[in-house]
């Protein structure tokens, strides 16, 4: 379903219809599909945030939360920063948005243990996002791979959110 919707949305985002507020409902549904089916479409997500800028009365906090959380899953790319820049200051002050921005900061500064502790505050938002934790773990593995020559199993387990060693290193068990 995500692939079919992606084609529809891609044609919708071409030309002048990109910022047509009548497309907002379709785009918001597409964001839900992205979350359920572990898909990601930055252009569609940015278009929604831009439409919210142009039409502040149609702003929906749950959609913005979902967009930011999906952008986190695409680290190390700069998608999160792009999305954050399209949210006005007043909306950035919402507690859930602040928590998501804080989680981004923790990941960007490699405070992985603090990230897994902090994720508990937004867990109800994350539950609906298929593959969220695995995507974050993939990013953490990328960072560990480029920064460490060797690492203790327990340290890696902590970085990955407390995964048991047998899930990280199944060959050794």
C-alpha positions in Angstrom: 0.0 0.0 0.0 2.9 2.4 0.8 4.3 2.0 -2.8 1.0 2.7 -4.4 0.4 5.7 -2.2 4.0 6.9 -2.8 3.3 7.2 -6.5 0.0 9.1 -5.9 1.7 11.5 -3.5 4.7 12.0 -5.8 2.4 13.2 -8.6 0.5 15.3 -6.1 3.7 17.0 -5.0 4.7 18.1 -8.5 3.9 21.6 -9.6 1.5 24.0 -8.0 -0.6 21.3 -6.2 2.3 20.8 -3.8 0.9 23.3 -1.4 -2.8 22.8 -2.1 -4.4 22.5 1.4 -7.0 20.2 -0.1 -4.2 17.6 -0.3 -3.5 17.7 3.4 -5.8 14.9 4.3 -4.2 12.5 1.8 -0.7 13.5 2.9 -1.6 12.9 6.6 -3.0 9.5 5.7 0.3 8.8 3.9 2.3 9.6 7.0 0.2 7.1 8.9 1.0 4.5 6.2 4.7 5.3 6.5 4.5 4.7 10.2 2.6 1.4 9.9 4.6 0.0 7.0 8.1 1.1 7.9 8.3 3.4 4.8 9.8 6.9 4.6 9.2 9.8 2.3 11.0 13.0 3.3 9.4 15.1 0.4 5.9 14.3 1.5 6.7 14.9 5.1 8.3 18.3 4.4 5.2 19.2 2.2 2.9 18.5 5.2 5.0 20.7 7.5 5.0 23.5 4.9 1.3 23.2 4.5 1.0 23.6 8.3 3.0 26.8 8.0 0.7 28.2 5.3 -2.5 26.9 7.1 -1.8 27.0 10.9 -5.4 26.3 11.7 -5.0 22.8 10.2 -1.9 22.0 12.3 -2.1 18.6 13.9 0.3 17.8 16.6 0.2 14.0 16.3 1.1 14.3 12.6 4.1 16.5 13.4 5.2 14.1 16.2 5.1 11.3 13.7 7.0 13.2 11.1 9.8 14.1 13.6 10.0 10.5 14.9 10.2 9.1 11.3 13.0 11.6 10.6 14.9 10.3 13.6 14.8 6.8 12.0 16.7 8.3 9.0 19.8 9.4 10.9 22.6 10.1 10.1 20.9 12.1 7.4 19.8 15.7 8.2 16.1 15.1 7.7 15.3 15.9 11.3 16.9 19.3 11.2 15.0 20.1 8.0 11.7 19.1 9.5 12.4 21.0 12.7 13.1 24.2 10.8 9.6 24.1 9.3 7.9 24.1 12.7 7.2 27.5 14.3 8.6 28.3 17.7 5.3 28.2 19.4 4.7 24.6 18.3 8.3 23.6 19.2 7.5 24.5 22.8 5.0 21.6 23.1 6.3 19.1 25.7 6.2 16.1 23.3 8.0 18.0 20.6 10.6 19.2 23.1 11.1 15.6 24.2 11.5 14.4 20.6 14.0 17.2 19.9 15.9 16.2 23.1 16.0 12.6 21.9 17.5 13.8 18.6 20.1 15.8 20.5 21.1 12.8 22.5 21.5 10.7 19.4 23.5 13.3 17.6 25.8 13.7 20.6 26.1 9.9 21.1 24.5 9.8 24.5 22.9 6.4 23.6 22.1 5.2 27.2 20.4 8.5 28.0 18.5 8.2 24.7 17.1 4.8 25.7 16.2 6.2 29.2 14.6 9.3 27.6 12.6 7.3 25.0 10.2 6.2 27.8 8.7 9.7 27.8 7.5 9.4 24.2 6.9 5.6 24.2 3.1 6.0 23.5 4.0 7.9 20.3 6.6 5.4 19.2 4.4 2.3 19.6 2.6 3.1 16.3 5.9 3.4 14.3 7.0 0.0 12.9 10.7 -0.5 13.0 11.5 2.6 15.1 13.8 1.0 17.6 15.5 -1.2 14.9 16.2 2.0 12.8 17.7 3.7 15.8 19.9 0.7 16.6 21.0 0.6 13.0 22.2 4.3 13.4 23.9 3.5 16.7 25.7 0.5 15.0 26.8 2.8 12.2 28.3 5.3 14.7 29.9 2.5 16.8 31.4 1.0 13.6 33.1 4.2 12.5 34.3 5.3 16.0 35.3 2.1 17.8 38.1 -0.4 17.0 36.8 -2.7 19.7 34.0 -2.5 22.2 32.9 -4.5 25.3 29.7 -6.6 24.8 28.1 -5.0 27.8 28.8 -1.5 26.5 27.4 -2.3 23.1 24.4 -3.9 24.7 23.8 -0.7 26.7 24.2 1.5 23.6 21.6 -0.6 21.8 19.0 -0.2 24.5 19.9 -3.2 26.7 19.7 -5.9 24.2 20.8 -9.2 25.6 24.2 -10.3 24.4 22.8 -13.4 22.7 20.7 -11.1 20.4 23.8 -9.0 19.5 26.3 -11.9 19.2 24.2 -15.0 18.5 27.3 -16.9 17.1 28.9 -16.9 20.6 25.9 -18.5 22.4 
